[in-house]
Amino acid sequence: MVEQSSFRAIIEFMGEVGIYDVVLPFVLVFTIVFAILEKTKILGVEKIEGKEYTKKNINAIVAFVVGFLVIASTQLVGIINQVMANIVLLLILAVSFLLLVGVFFTDKEFSLKDYPMWIKFFMGLMFIGIVIIFLNALDWLKFILALFKYSNTEWAGSVIFILILLGFMYYVVRDEKQAPKSSGTETKH
């Protein structure tokens, strides 16, 4: 039988104490809410010697209360833990892909900035991944998939046809950027 390492015992002790179920979700929610309140200045600003300062004490209290309300709900804490774990997996997947693509760039530094269409594609893919992660964490994904599982093929084909039709309509109607006009400095032969 393999003996358990000291580090594993420390991790399990932190779980028993409530670090993962109470402290970390509280810190995460508090930080995000506080940052949003500081950035948006929703609760107002104070002017001191002509400079505007956010009301940090009020922002901190509101973020503190929201953080405690979140950890009071074990269901919300469970959703946060599941979502964050899956988002980290998505991040690791993206970094792994970039590492594999970077293999083909011998001595140059690889950057997606040289490929703007790929950036948009990966941003869309990450957004879809995050939406799926949230739907799965809220147990809504199984209901959406059940629509396709228990439906007939005509219904599924109709939905796919409508989506293709909407995509085609968007492609036809979209507003393309006009080419910039020449400045008239060109010489005519």
N, C-alpha and C positions, 0 to 999 in steps of 0.2 A: 504494500500500500504506500502511495506517495504521500510524503509529509507536506503539509500546507506551509507555504512560505510566509515569512513575517509580513511582507508587503500585502499579501492577500488578506491576512488577518486584520491589518490596519484598514483596508478598504471595506471589509465586512463590518468592522467596528464603526466606521464612519456611517455606513448604511443603517446600522442599528440605532445610532444616536440621532439620525434624522438629517444628516447633511444633505443627502440627495432628494429627500422628500420635502424638506422644509427650507433649509438655509439657501441652497443653490437656486431653487425656483424663486424664492423671495428676492434674492440679490439680482437675478435676471430681470424680473418684473419691475423692481424698484429702479434699476438702472435705465431700462428702456423708457419707463414712464417719466422719470426725472429728466432724461435727455430730451424727450419730446416736449415737455413743459418748458425747459430752458430754451430750446430752439424756437418754439412757436410763440413764446411769451404770452400765452393765453391768460395767465393770472395777473398780468400787468408788469410794469417796470417802475423803478424808483429813479429819480434824478438826483444825483449827488454831485455837486460842483460841476454841473453842466454835462455830466456823463450819465448815460442810462445803464442801470444795472437791473438784472432780473431779480424777482423776489424769491431768492433761493430758499429761504426758510419755509415759505408757503408751498413752493414747488416740492420741497423735500417732504413736508407733511402729507401732501396729497399722494405723492409716490409711495410713501410709507404705508398709508392706509390702503391704497390699491394693492400693494404687495401683500399685506396681511389678508385682505379679502380673497385674494387668489389662493394663498396657501391654506385658507380655511376650507376650501373646496378640494377634497381629495380627487374628485373627477377632473378638475382643471389641472391639478398638479400632474396627474397621470397623463393627460393629453400633452402638456408641455414637455414632460420627460420623453414621451414617445416621439413627438414631432422633432425635438432637438436631436435625438439620436439618429433619426432618419435624415435630417438635414446634414448632419456631419457625414453620414454615409454618402450622400449626394455630393458633398464637397470633396470627399476623398476620391470618388469616382471621377470628378472633373479634373482634379490634380493628376490622377493616374493617367487619364487620357492625354493631358498636356505633356506629361513625361514621355509617353509613348510616341507622340507626334514629334517631340523635340529630338528624338533619336535620329530623325531624318535630316536635321539641320546640323551639319558637321561642325563648322567652326563659328557659325553665326548664332546669335542669341535668338531664340524663338519667341515671337510675340504675335498675338492675334490682331494687333493694331494694323498690320499689313494686310489683313483679310477682313474688312468691315462686315461683309455679308455673313461670315462665319460667326462673328461676335453676336450679331442679331439672332442667328440661328441658335447659338448656345444659350443666349439670354432667354429666348422663348422656350427652349427645352428645359432650362432650370425652373422657369416659372411654372410650366406644366408639371414638372416633378414636385415642386412645393405644393401646388394645388392638390395633386394626388396624395401627397403625404398628409395634408390637413384633412382631406376627405376620408382617408383611411383612419386617421386618429379619432375622428368624430363618428366613426362607424357608418358614414353615409355612402362610402364607396361600394359596400356590399349591396345597398339598395339600388344604386345606379347600375351596377353590373347585373343585378337580378332582372332589370328591365330587358336586357338583351338575352339573358339566359332563358327566361320563360316566355319570350315572345316568338312569334313566327318570323320566318325569314323575310316576308313581304314588308313587315313593319321595320325591321332593321335595314333592309334595302332602301326603304323610303327615307329614313333618317339620313343614311349615307348620301343618297341622291340629293336631298335638300342641302346638306352641308357642302357638297361639291358645287351645287348650283349657286349657293351664297358666295362661295370662294370665287367662282367664275365672275359673278356679278361685281364683286369687289374689285377684281382684277381689271374689268372693263371700265368701271366707273371711276376708279381711283384717279386722283389729280396728280399727273406727272409734273415734275419740275421742268420749267422751260430752260432751254439752253441759254447761257448768258450771251447777250448781244456783243458784237465786236465794237471796240472803241473808235473805230474809224482811222486808226493809225497805220493800217496796212497799206502797202503800196500796190497800185494796180499796174499790170504790165500790158 
